[in-house]
Amino acid sequence: MTGGDSRRQTWSAASYDEHARFVSDLASGVLDWLAPKSGERILDLGCGDGVLTAELAAKGAGVVGVDASEDFVRACQARGLDVRLMDGEALTFANEFDAVFSNAALHWMTRPERVIAGVARALKPQGRFVAEFGGHGNVAAITTALHAVAMRHGKDVRLAHPWFFPSVETYRGLLEAQGFAVARIALIPRPTPLKTGMASWLKLFNSPFFHQFGENFDAAVNETEELLEPALCDAQGNWTADYVRLRVEARTS
């Protein structure tokens, strides 16, 4: 996402590569569910820095990526990938793709009905939608700590949870309402080591929350980290994020 509004999450391809490489590194499970075939046309929804887009293309698929971050799109295009600047809640494709794939992006799109409707339009008949993203209970400890810091200082608690983390039942219902048949869906607990620490994660994945503290930005990060240390940091100082992923495969009629 882009823009001058400090309430909006923004992205830097360089920072993402340094602090969030685990996002694509841990995508083998959802890629197995996708099982891309040579010659298929695949849409990578919320493609980020294009690491998985390139991997799909290397398997012989015709891949189009979309993302709402201008920095990500520029980085992808510089690598020769067909990636376009587009809002995932306003997809413009119609009956073009054998599959729509998404990894670690859909929880940023908080109007899921629009996303799913756009995916359904983009797919050919008997097309498949395979995705993994934050599910119910994802980063629960982190969100609770952010809420506590916001309440303690009279800040906007809504910024503590800017994501959409649905349960299996909720997401199944949303898909079926748009005509999808759900082939398989699961919540998968996945505690995730943070090689560059919790403070880096907080500043990368929820910077708008801390921007509301102004000159006390770093103090708020430190306070949140202190609250999380007993639960998510081991005796050697290694941090782990309390991730829970929702993985789904659904098909159009």
C-alpha positions in Angstrom: 0.0 0.0 0.0 1.1 3.5 -0.6 0.2 7.1 0.3 0.8 9.8 2.8 -1.7 8.6 5.4 0.3 7.4 8.4 -2.6 5.0 9.2 -1.8 2.9 6.1 0.8 0.1 6.0 3.6 0.8 3.5 6.2 -1.6 2.2 9.9 -1.5 1.2 11.2 -4.3 -0.9 14.6 -4.0 0.8 13.3 -4.1 4.3 11.0 -7.0 3.5 13.9 -9.0 2.1 16.0 -8.3 5.3 13.3 -8.9 7.9 10.6 -11.1 6.3 12.3 -13.6 4.1 10.6 -16.3 6.1 7.3 -15.4 4.4 8.3 -17.0 1.1 10.7 -19.5 2.6 7.8 -21.1 4.5 5.5 -21.3 1.5 6.2 -24.9 0.5 3.0 -26.3 2.0 0.7 -23.9 0.1 2.7 -24.4 -3.1 2.2 -28.2 -2.8 -1.6 -27.6 -2.6 -1.4 -25.4 -5.7 0.6 -28.0 -7.6 1.2 -25.7 -10.6 1.5 -27.3 -14.0 3.5 -26.1 -17.0 1.3 -24.1 -19.4 -1.2 -23.0 -16.8 -2.1 -19.3 -16.4 -1.8 -18.3 -12.8 -2.6 -15.1 -10.9 -0.4 -14.4 -7.9 -2.5 -12.2 -5.7 -0.6 -9.9 -3.4 2.7 -11.1 -4.8 5.0 -8.9 -2.7 8.6 -8.9 -3.8 7.9 -11.6 -6.5 10.0 -14.4 -5.1 7.1 -16.9 -5.4 5.9 -15.3 -8.7 9.3 -16.2 -10.1 9.2 -19.7 -8.7 5.8 -20.3 -10.4 7.1 -19.0 -13.7 10.2 -21.2 -13.4 7.8 -24.2 -13.3 6.5 -23.3 -16.7 3.3 -21.4 -15.7 2.3 -18.1 -17.3 2.2 -15.9 -14.2 0.7 -12.5 -13.6 1.3 -10.9 -10.3 -0.6 -8.0 -8.7 0.2 -6.0 -5.6 -0.9 -2.7 -4.1 2.6 -1.6 -3.2 4.4 0.5 -5.8 7.8 -0.4 -4.3 7.1 -4.1 -4.6 5.8 -3.7 -8.2 8.8 -1.8 -9.3 11.1 -4.4 -7.7 9.2 -7.2 -9.5 9.2 -5.5 -12.8 13.0 -4.8 -12.5 13.3 -8.6 -12.3 11.4 -9.0 -15.6 8.2 -10.3 -14.0 4.7 -9.5 -15.3 3.5 -7.7 -12.1 0.9 -5.0 -12.1 -0.1 -2.4 -9.5 -3.7 -3.4 -8.5 -5.9 -3.4 -5.4 -6.7 -6.9 -4.4 -10.2 -5.8 -3.4 -10.8 -4.5 -7.0 -9.4 -7.1 -9.4 -10.1 -6.3 -13.0 -9.6 -9.7 -14.6 -12.4 -11.8 -16.2 -12.3 -15.5 -17.0 -8.5 -15.5 -17.5 -6.8 -17.8 -15.1 -6.6 -21.5 -14.4 -5.6 -20.8 -10.8 -5.4 -17.8 -8.4 -2.6 -18.2 -5.8 -2.0 -16.1 -2.7 0.5 -16.4 0.1 0.6 -14.2 3.2 -1.4 -11.4 1.6 -5.2 -11.9 2.1 -5.1 -10.9 5.8 -4.2 -7.4 4.7 -7.4 -7.1 2.6 -10.1 -6.4 5.1 -13.0 -6.6 2.7 -12.8 -10.3 1.9 -16.2 -10.4 0.1 -14.7 -8.1 -2.6 -11.5 -10.1 -2.8 -13.3 -13.4 -3.3 -15.7 -11.9 -5.8 -12.8 -10.7 -7.9 -11.0 -14.0 -7.6 -14.2 -15.8 -8.8 -14.4 -13.4 -11.8 -10.7 -13.9 -12.7 -11.0 -17.7 -12.8 -12.0 -19.9 -15.7 -14.7 -22.5 -15.1 -13.3 -25.3 -12.9 -10.5 -22.9 -11.8 -8.9 -23.2 -8.4 -8.2 -20.7 -5.7 -5.3 -21.8 -3.4 -4.2 -19.4 -0.6 -2.5 -19.2 2.8 -2.8 -16.3 5.1 -3.3 -15.4 8.8 -6.1 -17.3 10.4 -8.0 -17.1 13.6 -5.6 -16.8 16.5 -2.7 -15.5 14.4 -0.3 -13.3 16.3 -2.7 -13.3 19.2 -0.1 -12.5 21.9 1.3 -9.7 19.7 -2.1 -8.2 19.1 -2.9 -8.3 22.8 0.3 -6.5 23.7 -0.4 -3.8 21.1 -3.9 -3.3 22.6 -2.4 -3.0 26.1 0.1 -0.4 25.0 -2.5 1.6 23.1 -4.9 1.6 26.1 -2.2 2.5 28.5 -1.4 5.7 26.5 -4.8 6.5 25.2 -4.0 5.7 21.6 -6.2 4.3 18.8 -6.6 0.6 19.7 -8.0 -0.1 16.2 -4.5 0.2 14.8 -3.4 -2.8 17.0 -5.3 -5.2 14.8 -5.4 -4.0 11.1 -5.8 -7.5 9.8 -8.4 -10.0 8.8 -7.8 -13.4 10.5 -10.9 -15.6 9.9 -11.8 -18.9 11.4 -12.3 -21.9 9.1 -16.1 -21.6 9.4 -16.1 -17.9 8.6 -13.9 -18.2 5.5 -15.7 -21.3 4.2 -18.9 -19.4 4.4 -17.5 -16.4 2.5 -16.2 -18.7 -0.3 -19.4 -20.7 -0.6 -21.5 -17.5 -0.8 -19.5 -16.6 -4.0 -20.1 -20.0 -5.5 -16.9 -21.7 -4.6 -16.7 -25.4 -3.6 -14.2 -25.8 -0.8 -12.0 -28.8 -1.4 -9.9 -28.5 1.8 -9.3 -25.9 4.4 -7.3 -25.9 7.7 -5.9 -23.8 10.4 -2.2 -24.6 10.9 -0.3 -23.4 14.0 3.2 -22.3 12.8 5.4 -20.7 15.4 7.8 -18.7 13.3 11.4 -17.8 14.4 12.2 -14.2 13.9 15.9 -14.0 12.9 16.0 -10.2 13.2 14.0 -10.0 16.4 10.6 -8.8 17.5 11.2 -5.1 17.3 12.0 -5.5 13.6 8.8 -7.5 13.1 6.7 -4.9 14.9 8.1 -2.0 12.9 7.8 -3.8 9.5 4.3 -5.3 9.9 2.5 -2.6 11.9 4.3 0.7 11.5 1.0 2.7 11.5 0.3 1.6 15.1 3.7 3.1 16.3 3.5 6.2 14.1 0.6 7.4 16.2 3.1 7.8 19.1 5.1 10.4 17.2 8.5 11.1 18.8 7.7 8.2 21.2 7.7 5.7 18.4 10.7 3.7 19.6 9.6 3.8 23.2 6.3 2.3 22.2 8.1 -0.5 20.3 10.3 -1.2 23.3 7.3 -1.3 25.6 5.5 -3.7 23.4 8.6 -5.9 23.2 8.9 -6.0 27.0 5.3 -7.2 27.3 5.9 -10.0 24.8 9.3 -11.2 26.1 7.9 -13.7 28.7 5.8 -15.4 26.1 7.7 -15.2 22.8 11.4 -14.9 23.7 13.5 -17.9 25.0 16.4 -17.9 27.4 18.9 -17.4 24.6 17.1 -14.2 23.4 15.5 -15.9 20.3 12.1 -14.5 19.3 9.3 -16.5 17.9 6.0 -15.1 16.4 2.8 -16.9 17.3 1.6 -17.5 13.8 -1.5 -19.5 12.8 -2.1 -19.8 9.1 -5.3 -20.6 7.3 -4.7 -22.6 4.1 -7.5 -23.3 1.6 -8.1 -24.8 -1.8 -11.5 -24.0 -3.4 -12.8 -24.4 -7.0 -15.3 -22.6 -9.2 -18.1 -24.5 -10.9 
